[in-house]
Amino acid sequence: MILEVAILHIKPEEMSRFEAAFPKAEAIVSSIPGYISHELQRCIETKGRYHFLIRWESVEAHMVNFRQSPKLQDFRALVGPFFAQPPVAEHFERVTASHI
Amino acid sequence: MILEVAILHIKPEEMSRFEAAFPKAEAIVSSIPGYISHELQRCIETKGRYHFLIRWESVEAHMVNFRQSPKLQDFRALVGPFFAQPPVAEHFERVTASHI
């Protein structure tokens, strides 16, 4: 299992509309083979900053199964209009955890 | 519940020693009132980059119970020597999640 951290910068005046549109967008991600779970986190200190955390079975599940699928365009069509700048994604492997 | 995301930049040549020292450091964090759970994630793309994700009952649990406690110094004494630059921490509140 790996963790994708996608940092999203949403136009502050569009935050409500972005959050209202998110259920449809997360349903797309949840349908991808290799998807495990996700959460959307809103930064308390910086308005418009979000971390979209997605657990995948592998980096390939994200980079191939999702990003090379037509579903990426569906996802972008839903939330792309709210982005103030392009999202940045990184992948992480767990070193240690108390539980999850 | 809130999520603290601490971004750590570890000297690449010190990653093994940092990870070996981490169990003592995480035991300190786990002992703080208001602590819920944590995980340490190592970036796949950027050597030396880690996300230390900690769930707290509130921002105050982190900023007061931990950062104004003498235990912060104990924590820093254990892992501070491995830092290539000071860590950056932000707090997040959950918008939505599949489960956790």
N, CA and C atoms of all chains as a GROMACS GRO file, in nm:
protein
  600
    1MET      N    1   0.084  -0.121   0.000
    1MET     CA    2   0.000   0.000   0.000
    1MET      C    3   0.087   0.124   0.000
    2ILE      N    4   0.049   0.223  -0.081
    2ILE     CA    5   0.119   0.350  -0.080
    2ILE      C    6   0.017   0.462  -0.054
    3LEU      N    7   0.072   0.578  -0.015
    3LEU     CA    8  -0.012   0.696   0.010
    3LEU      C    9   0.020   0.800  -0.095
    4GLU      N   10  -0.080   0.845  -0.167
    4GLU     CA   11  -0.064   0.960  -0.256
    4GLU      C   12  -0.108   1.084  -0.177
    5VAL      N   13  -0.024   1.186  -0.177
    5VAL     CA   14  -0.063   1.315  -0.120
    5VAL      C   15  -0.073   1.414  -0.236
    6ALA      N   16  -0.195   1.456  -0.265
    6ALA     CA   17  -0.215   1.557  -0.370
    6ALA      C   18  -0.247   1.688  -0.300
    7ILE      N   19  -0.164   1.789  -0.326
    7ILE     CA   20  -0.186   1.921  -0.266
    7ILE      C   21  -0.265   2.004  -0.366
    8LEU      N   22  -0.382   2.047  -0.321
    8LEU     CA   23  -0.474   2.122  -0.408
    8LEU      C   24  -0.480   2.267  -0.361
    9HIS      N   25  -0.475   2.359  -0.455
    9HIS     CA   26  -0.492   2.502  -0.425
    9HIS      C   27  -0.620   2.548  -0.492
   10ILE      N   28  -0.722   2.570  -0.412
   10ILE     CA   29  -0.854   2.608  -0.462
   10ILE      C   30  -0.871   2.759  -0.447
   11LYS      N   31  -0.934   2.820  -0.547
   11LYS     CA   32  -0.963   2.964  -0.536
   11LYS      C   33  -1.049   2.985  -0.411
   12PRO      N   34  -1.007   3.072  -0.319
   12PRO     CA   35  -1.079   3.085  -0.192
   12PRO      C   36  -1.229   3.110  -0.209
   13GLU      N   37  -1.265   3.187  -0.310
   13GLU     CA   38  -1.408   3.216  -0.329
   13GLU      C   39  -1.484   3.097  -0.387
   14GLU      N   40  -1.411   2.993  -0.424
   14GLU     CA   41  -1.475   2.875  -0.485
   14GLU      C   42  -1.475   2.754  -0.390
   15MET      N   43  -1.430   2.773  -0.268
   15MET     CA   44  -1.416   2.659  -0.176
   15MET      C   45  -1.550   2.586  -0.154
   16SER      N   46  -1.656   2.661  -0.133
   16SER     CA   47  -1.786   2.597  -0.108
   16SER      C   48  -1.831   2.516  -0.229
   17ARG      N   49  -1.815   2.574  -0.348
   17ARG     CA   50  -1.856   2.501  -0.468
   17ARG      C   51  -1.767   2.379  -0.491
   18PHE      N   52  -1.637   2.394  -0.463
   18PHE     CA   53  -1.545   2.280  -0.476
   18PHE      C   54  -1.588   2.166  -0.383
   19GLU      N   55  -1.616   2.199  -0.259
   19GLU     CA   56  -1.654   2.094  -0.163
   19GLU      C   57  -1.789   2.031  -0.200
   20ALA      N   58  -1.877   2.111  -0.259
   20ALA     CA   59  -2.007   2.057  -0.302
   20ALA      C   60  -1.990   1.963  -0.421
   21ALA      N   61  -1.891   1.991  -0.505
   21ALA     CA   62  -1.868   1.908  -0.624
   21ALA      C   63  -1.785   1.784  -0.591
   22PHE      N   64  -1.722   1.783  -0.475
   22PHE     CA   65  -1.624   1.677  -0.446
   22PHE      C   66  -1.684   1.537  -0.439
   23PRO      N   67  -1.803   1.516  -0.386
   23PRO     CA   68  -1.857   1.379  -0.378
   23PRO      C   69  -1.857   1.307  -0.513
   24LYS      N   70  -1.891   1.378  -0.620
   24LYS     CA   71  -1.889   1.312  -0.752
   24LYS      C   72  -1.746   1.280  -0.794
   25ALA      N   73  -1.653   1.369  -0.760
   25ALA     CA   74  -1.513   1.348  -0.797
   25ALA      C   75  -1.453   1.231  -0.719
   26GLU      N   76  -1.484   1.222  -0.591
   26GLU     CA   77  -1.426   1.114  -0.511
   26GLU      C   78  -1.488   0.980  -0.551
   27ALA      N   79  -1.612   0.982  -0.600
   27ALA     CA   80  -1.672   0.857  -0.646
   27ALA      C   81  -1.596   0.802  -0.766
   28ILE      N   82  -1.545   0.892  -0.851
   28ILE     CA   83  -1.465   0.847  -0.965
   28ILE      C   84  -1.337   0.780  -0.918
   29VAL      N   85  -1.267   0.849  -0.825
   29VAL     CA   86  -1.140   0.794  -0.775
   29VAL      C   87  -1.164   0.659  -0.708
   30SER      N   88  -1.272   0.649  -0.632
   30SER     CA   89  -1.301   0.526  -0.557
   30SER      C   90  -1.329   0.408  -0.649
   31SER      N   91  -1.362   0.436  -0.774
   31SER     CA   92  -1.397   0.328  -0.868
   31SER      C   93  -1.276   0.270  -0.940
   32ILE      N   94  -1.158   0.329  -0.919
   32ILE     CA   95  -1.037   0.287  -0.993
   32ILE      C   96  -0.981   0.158  -0.933
   33PRO      N   97  -0.942   0.060  -1.016
   33PRO     CA   98  -0.879  -0.061  -0.962
   33PRO      C   99  -0.751  -0.027  -0.885
   34GLY      N  100  -0.737  -0.082  -0.766
   34GLY     CA  101  -0.619  -0.054  -0.685
   34GLY      C  102  -0.641   0.056  -0.584
   35TYR      N  103  -0.757   0.122  -0.589
   35TYR     CA  104  -0.791   0.223  -0.488
   35TYR      C  105  -0.824   0.154  -0.356
   36ILE      N  106  -0.781   0.212  -0.245
   36ILE     CA  107  -0.811   0.154  -0.113
   36ILE      C  108  -0.901   0.247  -0.031
   37SER      N  109  -0.859   0.372  -0.011
   37SER     CA  110  -0.937   0.465   0.071
   37SER      C  111  -0.885   0.606   0.047
   38HIS      N  112  -0.959   0.704   0.095
   38HIS     CA  113  -0.914   0.842   0.076
   38HIS      C  114  -0.973   0.932   0.184
   39GLU      N  115  -0.917   1.052   0.193
   39GLU     CA  116  -0.975   1.158   0.276
   39GLU      C  117  -0.937   1.292   0.215
   40LEU      N  118  -1.025   1.388   0.231
   40LEU     CA  119  -0.996   1.524   0.187
   40LEU      C  120  -0.983   1.609   0.312
   41GLN      N  121  -0.871   1.679   0.323
   41GLN     CA  122  -0.840   1.758   0.442
   41GLN      C  123  -0.821   1.904   0.401
   42ARG      N  124  -0.886   1.994   0.474
   42ARG     CA  125  -0.881   2.139   0.446
   42ARG      C  126  -0.786   2.205   0.545
   43CYS      N  127  -0.690   2.280   0.493
   43CYS     CA  128  -0.590   2.344   0.580
   43CYS      C  129  -0.656   2.453   0.665
   44ILE      N  130  -0.623   2.452   0.792
   44ILE     CA  131  -0.678   2.552   0.884
   44ILE      C  132  -0.607   2.686   0.867
   45GLU      N  133  -0.477   2.684   0.842
   45GLU     CA  134  -0.399   2.808   0.838
   45GLU      C  135  -0.406   2.880   0.702
   46THR      N  136  -0.416   2.803   0.593
   46THR     CA  137  -0.408   2.864   0.460
   46THR      C  138  -0.536   2.837   0.381
   47LYS      N  139  -0.612   2.942   0.360
   47LYS     CA  140  -0.740   2.930   0.290
   47LYS      C  141  -0.719   2.879   0.148
   48GLY      N  142  -0.800   2.780   0.109
   48GLY     CA  143  -0.792   2.728  -0.027
   48GLY      C  144  -0.694   2.613  -0.043
   49ARG      N  145  -0.619   2.581   0.063
   49ARG     CA  146  -0.522   2.472   0.054
   49ARG      C  147  -0.587   2.344   0.108
   50TYR      N  148  -0.576   2.237   0.032
   50TYR     CA  149  -0.631   2.107   0.072
   50TYR      C  150  -0.526   1.999   0.049
   51HIS      N  151  -0.531   1.895   0.131
   51HIS     CA  152  -0.456   1.773   0.104
   51HIS      C  153  -0.558   1.663   0.072
   52PHE      N  154  -0.545   1.608  -0.046
   52PHE     CA  155  -0.628   1.494  -0.086
   52PHE      C  156  -0.539   1.371  -0.069
   53LEU      N  157  -0.567   1.292   0.033
   53LEU     CA  158  -0.484   1.175   0.067
   53LEU      C  159  -0.555   1.051   0.014
   54ILE      N  160  -0.484   0.976  -0.068
   54ILE     CA  161  -0.543   0.857  -0.128
   54ILE      C  162  -0.450   0.738  -0.106
   55ARG      N  163  -0.504   0.632  -0.054
   55ARG     CA  164  -0.426   0.509  -0.038
   55ARG      C  165  -0.457   0.418  -0.157
   56TRP      N  166  -0.347   0.373  -0.220
   56TRP     CA  167  -0.354   0.286  -0.337
   56TRP      C  168  -0.276   0.158  -0.308
   57GLU      N  169  -0.309   0.055  -0.384
   57GLU     CA  170  -0.232  -0.069  -0.368
   57GLU      C  171  -0.089  -0.052  -0.415
   58SER      N  172  -0.066   0.038  -0.511
   58SER     CA  173   0.068   0.058  -0.567
   58SER      C  174   0.072   0.195  -0.635
   59VAL      N  175   0.193   0.243  -0.667
   59VAL     CA  176   0.207   0.367  -0.744
   59VAL      C  177   0.140   0.351  -0.880
   60GLU      N  178   0.149   0.231  -0.938
   60GLU     CA  179   0.091   0.206  -1.070
   60GLU      C  180  -0.061   0.221  -1.068
   61ALA      N  181  -0.124   0.184  -0.957
   61ALA     CA  182  -0.270   0.198  -0.948
   61ALA      C  183  -0.309   0.344  -0.972
   62HIS      N  184  -0.229   0.436  -0.916
   62HIS     CA  185  -0.255   0.579  -0.937
   62HIS      C  186  -0.210   0.623  -1.076
   63MET      N  187  -0.084   0.595  -1.109
   63MET     CA  188  -0.024   0.654  -1.229
   63MET      C  189  -0.072   0.589  -1.359
   64VAL      N  190  -0.111   0.463  -1.353
   64VAL     CA  191  -0.157   0.395  -1.474
   64VAL      C  192  -0.309   0.380  -1.470
   65ASN      N  193  -0.359   0.311  -1.368
   65ASN     CA  194  -0.503   0.279  -1.365
   65ASN      C  195  -0.589   0.406  -1.364
   66PHE      N  196  -0.540   0.511  -1.294
   66PHE     CA  197  -0.619   0.634  -1.288
   66PHE      C  198  -0.574   0.736  -1.392
   67ARG      N  199  -0.445   0.768  -1.390
   67ARG     CA  200  -0.399   0.880  -1.471
   67ARG      C  201  -0.396   0.849  -1.621
   68GLN      N  202  -0.392   0.724  -1.657
   68GLN     CA  203  -0.398   0.691  -1.799
   68GLN      C  204  -0.536   0.644  -1.841
   69SER      N  205  -0.633   0.667  -1.754
   69SER     CA  206  -0.770   0.625  -1.785
   69SER      C  207  -0.852   0.747  -1.825
   70PRO      N  208  -0.957   0.729  -1.904
   70PRO     CA  209  -1.044   0.843  -1.939
   70PRO      C  210  -1.113   0.903  -1.817
   71LYS      N  211  -1.113   0.829  -1.705
   71LYS     CA  212  -1.177   0.881  -1.584
   71LYS      C  213  -1.103   1.003  -1.527
   72LEU      N  214  -0.973   1.016  -1.561
   72LEU     CA  215  -0.899   1.134  -1.516
   72LEU      C  216  -0.963   1.261  -1.573
   73GLN      N  217  -1.005   1.255  -1.697
   73GLN     CA  218  -1.068   1.373  -1.758
   73GLN      C  219  -1.202   1.404  -1.692
   74ASP      N  220  -1.276   1.299  -1.656
   74ASP     CA  221  -1.404   1.320  -1.587
   74ASP      C  222  -1.379   1.388  -1.451
   75PHE      N  223  -1.274   1.340  -1.382
   75PHE     CA  224  -1.238   1.397  -1.251
   75PHE      C  225  -1.201   1.544  -1.266
   76ARG      N  226  -1.116   1.572  -1.364
   76ARG     CA  227  -1.070   1.710  -1.386
   76ARG      C  228  -1.184   1.803  -1.428
   77ALA      N  229  -1.277   1.748  -1.502
   77ALA     CA  230  -1.391   1.831  -1.546
   77ALA      C  231  -1.472   1.876  -1.425
   78LEU      N  232  -1.477   1.791  -1.322
   78LEU     CA  233  -1.557   1.823  -1.204
   78LEU      C  234  -1.489   1.924  -1.113
   79VAL      N  235  -1.358   1.906  -1.088
   79VAL     CA  236  -1.292   1.990  -0.988
   79VAL      C  237  -1.190   2.087  -1.046
   80GLY      N  238  -1.145   2.062  -1.168
   80GLY     CA  239  -1.044   2.149  -1.230
   80GLY      C  240  -1.081   2.297  -1.232
   81PRO      N  241  -1.209   2.330  -1.259
   81PRO     CA  242  -1.244   2.473  -1.265
   81PRO      C  243  -1.222   2.550  -1.134
   82PHE      N  244  -1.208   2.477  -1.024
   82PHE     CA  245  -1.191   2.545  -0.894
   82PHE      C  246  -1.044   2.563  -0.856
   83PHE      N  247  -0.954   2.503  -0.934
   83PHE     CA  248  -0.811   2.509  -0.899
   83PHE      C  249  -0.754   2.649  -0.925
   84ALA      N  250  -0.682   2.702  -0.827
   84ALA     CA  251  -0.610   2.827  -0.846
   84ALA      C  252  -0.477   2.802  -0.915
   85GLN      N  253  -0.424   2.681  -0.899
   85GLN     CA  254  -0.301   2.640  -0.968
   85GLN      C  255  -0.305   2.488  -0.980
   86PRO      N  256  -0.222   2.430  -1.068
   86PRO     CA  257  -0.227   2.285  -1.086
   86PRO      C  258  -0.190   2.211  -0.957
   87PRO      N  259  -0.256   2.099  -0.930
   87PRO     CA  260  -0.222   2.021  -0.811
   87PRO      C  261  -0.086   1.956  -0.824
   88VAL      N  262  -0.025   1.926  -0.710
   88VAL     CA  263   0.104   1.856  -0.707
   88VAL      C  264   0.084   1.728  -0.627
   89ALA      N  265   0.128   1.616  -0.682
   89ALA     CA  266   0.110   1.487  -0.614
   89ALA      C  267   0.245   1.420  -0.589
   90GLU      N  268   0.255   1.359  -0.472
   90GLU     CA  269   0.374   1.280  -0.438
   90GLU      C  270   0.327   1.148  -0.379
   91HIS      N  271   0.414   1.049  -0.384
   91HIS     CA  272   0.381   0.916  -0.329
   91HIS      C  273   0.470   0.886  -0.209
   92PHE      N  274   0.411   0.818  -0.112
   92PHE     CA  275   0.482   0.787   0.012
   92PHE      C  276   0.462   0.640   0.047
   93GLU      N  277   0.565   0.586   0.112
   93GLU     CA  278   0.552   0.450   0.167
   93GLU      C  279   0.564   0.461   0.318
   94ARG      N  280   0.485   0.382   0.385
   94ARG     CA  281   0.477   0.393   0.530
   94ARG      C  282   0.602   0.338   0.597
   95VAL      N  283   0.658   0.415   0.689
   95VAL     CA  284   0.771   0.369   0.768
   95VAL      C  285   0.718   0.304   0.896
   96THR      N  286   0.626   0.373   0.962
   96THR     CA  287   0.570   0.323   1.086
   96THR      C  288   0.436   0.392   1.109
   97ALA      N  289   0.352   0.330   1.191
   97ALA     CA  290   0.222   0.388   1.222
   97ALA      C  291   0.172   0.328   1.352
   98SER      N  292   0.094   0.407   1.424
   98SER     CA  293   0.038   0.358   1.549
   98SER      C  294  -0.072   0.257   1.520
   99HIS      N  295  -0.148   0.284   1.416
   99HIS     CA  296  -0.255   0.194   1.371
   99HIS      C  297  -0.314   0.262   1.249
  100ILE      N  298  -0.393   0.189   1.172
  100ILE     CA  299  -0.482   0.249   1.069
  100ILE      C  300  -0.568   0.137   1.017
  101MET      N  301  -1.150   1.624   1.586
  101MET     CA  302  -1.017   1.569   1.552
  101MET      C  303  -0.955   1.652   1.439
  102ILE      N  304  -0.828   1.681   1.450
  102ILE     CA  305  -0.758   1.750   1.343
  102ILE      C  306  -0.636   1.665   1.302
  103LEU      N  307  -0.585   1.698   1.184
  103LEU     CA  308  -0.466   1.629   1.132
  103LEU      C  309  -0.352   1.729   1.126
  104GLU      N  310  -0.242   1.697   1.191
  104GLU     CA  311  -0.119   1.775   1.173
  104GLU      C  312  -0.035   1.706   1.066
  105VAL      N  313   0.009   1.783   0.968
  105VAL     CA  314   0.103   1.732   0.868
  105VAL      C  315   0.235   1.804   0.892
  106ALA      N  316   0.334   1.731   0.940
  106ALA     CA  317   0.468   1.789   0.957
  106ALA      C  318   0.555   1.736   0.844
  107ILE      N  319   0.610   1.828   0.766
  107ILE     CA  320   0.698   1.788   0.656
  107ILE      C  321   0.841   1.794   0.706
  108LEU      N  322   0.908   1.680   0.702
  108LEU     CA  323   1.044   1.668   0.754
  108LEU      C  324   1.141   1.650   0.638
  109HIS      N  325   1.252   1.721   0.644
  109HIS     CA  326   1.358   1.705   0.545
  109HIS      C  327   1.480   1.648   0.618
  110ILE      N  328   1.506   1.521   0.594
  110ILE     CA  329   1.615   1.452   0.662
  110ILE      C  330   1.736   1.446   0.569
  111LYS      N  331   1.855   1.462   0.628
  111LYS     CA  332   1.976   1.448   0.546
  111LYS      C  333   1.976   1.307   0.487
  112PRO      N  334   1.988   1.296   0.353
  112PRO     CA  335   1.976   1.163   0.291
  112PRO      C  336   2.068   1.058   0.353
  113GLU      N  337   2.188   1.098   0.391
  113GLU     CA  338   2.282   0.999   0.446
  113GLU      C  339   2.245   0.960   0.589
  114GLU      N  340   2.147   1.028   0.647
  114GLU     CA  341   2.107   1.002   0.786
  114GLU      C  342   1.971   0.933   0.794
  115MET      N  343   1.914   0.896   0.680
  115MET     CA  344   1.778   0.840   0.681
  115MET      C  345   1.768   0.713   0.766
  116SER      N  346   1.866   0.624   0.755
  116SER     CA  347   1.860   0.500   0.832
  116SER      C  348   1.867   0.528   0.981
  117ARG      N  349   1.957   0.620   1.019
  117ARG     CA  350   1.969   0.650   1.162
  117ARG      C  351   1.844   0.722   1.213
  118PHE      N  352   1.788   0.810   1.128
  118PHE     CA  353   1.663   0.878   1.166
  118PHE      C  354   1.552   0.775   1.191
  119GLU      N  355   1.537   0.682   1.099
  119GLU     CA  356   1.429   0.584   1.114
  119GLU      C  357   1.453   0.493   1.235
  120ALA      N  358   1.580   0.467   1.265
  120ALA     CA  359   1.612   0.384   1.381
  120ALA      C  360   1.582   0.458   1.511
  121ALA      N  361   1.597   0.592   1.508
  121ALA     CA  362   1.572   0.672   1.628
  121ALA      C  363   1.424   0.704   1.646
  122PHE      N  364   1.347   0.684   1.541
  122PHE     CA  365   1.209   0.732   1.543
  122PHE      C  366   1.120   0.665   1.648
  123PRO      N  367   1.132   0.536   1.675
  123PRO     CA  368   1.044   0.476   1.776
  123PRO      C  369   1.045   0.548   1.910
  124LYS      N  370   1.162   0.592   1.955
  124LYS     CA  371   1.166   0.666   2.082
  124LYS      C  372   1.096   0.801   2.068
  125ALA      N  373   1.112   0.864   1.951
  125ALA     CA  374   1.050   0.996   1.929
  125ALA      C  375   0.898   0.984   1.922
  126GLU      N  376   0.850   0.881   1.853
  126GLU     CA  377   0.704   0.867   1.840
  126GLU      C  378   0.641   0.828   1.974
  127ALA      N  379   0.718   0.760   2.058
  127ALA     CA  380   0.665   0.726   2.191
  127ALA      C  381   0.640   0.853   2.272
  128ILE      N  382   0.725   0.953   2.253
  128ILE     CA  383   0.705   1.081   2.323
  128ILE      C  384   0.576   1.146   2.274
  129VAL      N  385   0.559   1.154   2.144
  129VAL     CA  386   0.438   1.219   2.087
  129VAL      C  387   0.313   1.145   2.134
  130SER      N  388   0.321   1.012   2.134
  130SER     CA  389   0.204   0.930   2.171
  130SER      C  390   0.162   0.951   2.316
  131SER      N  391   0.253   1.004   2.397
  131SER     CA  392   0.222   1.020   2.539
  131SER      C  393   0.156   1.154   2.571
  132ILE      N  394   0.140   1.241   2.470
  132ILE     CA  395   0.087   1.376   2.493
  132ILE      C  396  -0.066   1.371   2.506
  133PRO      N  397  -0.125   1.440   2.604
  133PRO     CA  398  -0.271   1.444   2.614
  133PRO      C  399  -0.332   1.502   2.486
  134GLY      N  400  -0.434   1.435   2.434
  134GLY     CA  401  -0.498   1.483   2.312
  134GLY      C  402  -0.445   1.417   2.186
  135TYR      N  403  -0.340   1.337   2.200
  135TYR     CA  404  -0.286   1.259   2.086
  135TYR      C  405  -0.384   1.147   2.053
  136ILE      N  406  -0.406   1.121   1.925
  136ILE     CA  407  -0.495   1.011   1.884
  136ILE      C  408  -0.418   0.901   1.811
  137SER      N  409  -0.347   0.937   1.704
  137SER     CA  410  -0.274   0.835   1.627
  137SER      C  411  -0.173   0.905   1.536
  138HIS      N  412  -0.085   0.828   1.475
  138HIS     CA  413   0.014   0.890   1.386
  138HIS      C  414   0.063   0.789   1.285
  139GLU      N  415   0.130   0.841   1.183
  139GLU     CA  416   0.204   0.757   1.090
  139GLU      C  417   0.320   0.837   1.034
  140LEU      N  418   0.427   0.768   1.003
  140LEU     CA  419   0.542   0.831   0.938
  140LEU      C  420   0.550   0.775   0.797
  141GLN      N  421   0.550   0.866   0.699
  141GLN     CA  422   0.549   0.827   0.558
  141GLN      C  423   0.674   0.882   0.490
  142ARG      N  424   0.742   0.795   0.415
  142ARG     CA  425   0.866   0.834   0.345
  142ARG      C  426   0.836   0.855   0.197
  143CYS      N  427   0.876   0.971   0.144
  143CYS     CA  428   0.846   1.005   0.005
  143CYS      C  429   0.925   0.913  -0.090
  144ILE      N  430   0.855   0.863  -0.189
  144ILE     CA  431   0.918   0.774  -0.287
  144ILE      C  432   1.001   0.855  -0.387
  145GLU      N  433   0.953   0.973  -0.424
  145GLU     CA  434   1.020   1.052  -0.530
  145GLU      C  435   1.137   1.135  -0.478
  146THR      N  436   1.129   1.183  -0.354
  146THR     CA  437   1.231   1.277  -0.305
  146THR      C  438   1.299   1.220  -0.180
  147LYS      N  439   1.424   1.184  -0.195
  147LYS     CA  440   1.500   1.123  -0.086
  147LYS      C  441   1.511   1.220   0.032
  148GLY      N  442   1.483   1.170   0.150
  148GLY     CA  443   1.498   1.252   0.270
  148GLY      C  444   1.371   1.326   0.309
  149ARG      N  445   1.269   1.318   0.225
  149ARG     CA  446   1.144   1.388   0.253
  149ARG      C  447   1.046   1.292   0.320
  150TYR      N  448   0.990   1.334   0.433
  150TYR     CA  449   0.894   1.253   0.508
  150TYR      C  450   0.772   1.339   0.542
  151HIS      N  451   0.657   1.274   0.551
  151HIS     CA  452   0.540   1.336   0.612
  151HIS      C  453   0.512   1.263   0.742
  152PHE      N  454   0.511   1.338   0.851
  152PHE     CA  455   0.475   1.284   0.982
  152PHE      C  456   0.332   1.331   1.006
  153LEU      N  457   0.238   1.239   0.998
  153LEU     CA  458   0.096   1.271   1.009
  153LEU      C  459   0.050   1.235   1.150
  154ILE      N  460  -0.005   1.332   1.219
  154ILE     CA  461  -0.048   1.308   1.357
  154ILE      C  462  -0.191   1.356   1.373
  155ARG      N  463  -0.274   1.271   1.425
  155ARG     CA  464  -0.413   1.310   1.454
  155ARG      C  465  -0.422   1.347   1.602
  156TRP      N  466  -0.478   1.467   1.624
  156TRP     CA  467  -0.492   1.521   1.759
  156TRP      C  468  -0.640   1.552   1.782
  157GLU      N  469  -0.676   1.562   1.909
  157GLU     CA  470  -0.814   1.599   1.940
  157GLU      C  471  -0.842   1.744   1.900
  158SER      N  472  -0.740   1.828   1.899
  158SER     CA  473  -0.757   1.971   1.868
  158SER      C  474  -0.621   2.030   1.830
  159VAL      N  475  -0.622   2.150   1.772
  159VAL     CA  476  -0.497   2.220   1.743
  159VAL      C  477  -0.422   2.247   1.874
  160GLU      N  478  -0.496   2.277   1.979
  160GLU     CA  479  -0.435   2.306   2.109
  160GLU      C  480  -0.357   2.186   2.164
  161ALA      N  481  -0.408   2.066   2.139
  161ALA     CA  482  -0.337   1.947   2.187
  161ALA      C  483  -0.194   1.948   2.132
  162HIS      N  484  -0.179   1.986   2.005
  162HIS     CA  485  -0.046   1.993   1.944
  162HIS      C  486   0.031   2.117   1.993
  163MET      N  487  -0.034   2.234   1.978
  163MET     CA  488   0.039   2.360   1.997
  163MET      C  489   0.066   2.393   2.144
  164VAL      N  490  -0.022   2.345   2.232
  164VAL     CA  491  -0.004   2.373   2.375
  164VAL      C  492   0.049   2.249   2.448
  165ASN      N  493  -0.028   2.141   2.440
  165ASN     CA  494   0.009   2.022   2.519
  165ASN      C  495   0.146   1.966   2.479
  166PHE      N  496   0.178   1.974   2.350
  166PHE     CA  497   0.307   1.921   2.305
  166PHE      C  498   0.412   2.031   2.295
  167ARG      N  499   0.381   2.136   2.218
  167ARG     CA  500   0.486   2.233   2.186
  167ARG      C  501   0.524   2.323   2.303
  168GLN      N  502   0.438   2.332   2.402
  168GLN     CA  503   0.476   2.410   2.520
  168GLN      C  504   0.516   2.320   2.636
  169SER      N  505   0.540   2.194   2.605
  169SER     CA  506   0.580   2.100   2.709
  169SER      C  507   0.729   2.072   2.698
  170PRO      N  508   0.793   2.034   2.806
  170PRO     CA  509   0.936   1.999   2.799
  170PRO      C  510   0.960   1.878   2.709
  171LYS      N  511   0.855   1.802   2.680
  171LYS     CA  512   0.872   1.684   2.594
  171LYS      C  513   0.911   1.722   2.452
  172LEU      N  514   0.880   1.847   2.411
  172LEU     CA  515   0.922   1.891   2.278
  172LEU      C  516   1.074   1.887   2.266
  173GLN      N  517   1.142   1.929   2.372
  173GLN     CA  518   1.288   1.928   2.370
  173GLN      C  519   1.343   1.786   2.363
  174ASP      N  520   1.276   1.695   2.435
  174ASP     CA  521   1.319   1.554   2.430
  174ASP      C  522   1.303   1.499   2.288
  175PHE      N  523   1.190   1.537   2.225
  175PHE     CA  524   1.163   1.492   2.087
  175PHE      C  525   1.270   1.547   1.993
  176ARG      N  526   1.297   1.676   2.006
  176ARG     CA  527   1.396   1.739   1.917
  176ARG      C  528   1.536   1.684   1.938
  177ALA      N  529   1.567   1.650   2.062
  177ALA     CA  530   1.701   1.596   2.090
  177ALA      C  531   1.720   1.463   2.017
  178LEU      N  532   1.610   1.388   2.002
  178LEU     CA  533   1.620   1.257   1.937
  178LEU      C  534   1.630   1.266   1.785
  179VAL      N  535   1.549   1.354   1.724
  179VAL     CA  536   1.544   1.355   1.577
  179VAL      C  537   1.602   1.482   1.513
  180GLY      N  538   1.614   1.588   1.591
  180GLY     CA  539   1.666   1.714   1.538
  180GLY      C  540   1.800   1.702   1.467
  181PRO      N  541   1.892   1.620   1.519
  181PRO     CA  542   2.024   1.611   1.454
  181PRO      C  543   2.019   1.558   1.310
  182PHE      N  544   1.909   1.496   1.273
  182PHE     CA  545   1.899   1.438   1.138
  182PHE      C  546   1.834   1.533   1.038
  183PHE      N  547   1.779   1.645   1.085
  183PHE     CA  548   1.707   1.738   0.998
  183PHE      C  549   1.804   1.815   0.908
  184ALA      N  550   1.772   1.820   0.778
  184ALA     CA  551   1.850   1.902   0.684
  184ALA      C  552   1.802   2.046   0.690
  185GLN      N  553   1.675   2.065   0.728
  185GLN     CA  554   1.618   2.198   0.746
  185GLN      C  555   1.504   2.187   0.847
  186PRO      N  556   1.461   2.300   0.905
  186PRO     CA  557   1.356   2.291   1.006
  186PRO      C  558   1.227   2.234   0.948
  187PRO      N  559   1.155   2.154   1.027
  187PRO     CA  560   1.028   2.100   0.978
  187PRO      C  561   0.922   2.209   0.967
  188VAL      N  562   0.824   2.184   0.882
  188VAL     CA  563   0.711   2.276   0.865
  188VAL      C  564   0.584   2.198   0.899
  189ALA      N  565   0.500   2.255   0.984
  189ALA     CA  566   0.376   2.185   1.023
  189ALA      C  567   0.254   2.269   0.989
  190GLU      N  568   0.151   2.202   0.942
  190GLU     CA  569   0.022   2.266   0.916
  190GLU      C  570  -0.087   2.178   0.977
  191HIS      N  571  -0.202   2.240   1.002
  191HIS     CA  572  -0.316   2.167   1.058
  191HIS      C  573  -0.430   2.162   0.957
  192PHE      N  574  -0.500   2.050   0.959
  192PHE     CA  575  -0.609   2.028   0.864
  192PHE      C  576  -0.731   1.976   0.936
  193GLU      N  577  -0.848   2.014   0.882
  193GLU     CA  578  -0.972   1.954   0.931
  193GLU      C  579  -1.034   1.874   0.818
  194ARG      N  580  -1.091   1.762   0.853
  194ARG     CA  581  -1.141   1.671   0.753
  194ARG      C  582  -1.268   1.724   0.687
  195VAL      N  583  -1.270   1.722   0.555
  195VAL     CA  584  -1.390   1.757   0.481
  195VAL      C  585  -1.473   1.632   0.456
  196THR      N  586  -1.406   1.527   0.409
  196THR     CA  587  -1.474   1.401   0.380
  196THR      C  588  -1.371   1.289   0.381
  197ALA      N  589  -1.419   1.166   0.400
  197ALA     CA  590  -1.330   1.051   0.400
  197ALA      C  591  -1.411   0.927   0.371
  198SER      N  592  -1.344   0.831   0.308
  198SER     CA  593  -1.413   0.705   0.277
  198SER      C  594  -1.431   0.625   0.405
  199HIS      N  595  -1.332   0.631   0.492
  199HIS     CA  596  -1.337   0.566   0.622
  199HIS      C  597  -1.206   0.601   0.690
  200ILE      N  598  -1.193   0.578   0.820
  200ILE     CA  599  -1.062   0.577   0.889
  200ILE      C  600  -1.089   0.531   1.029
   0.00000   0.00000   0.00000
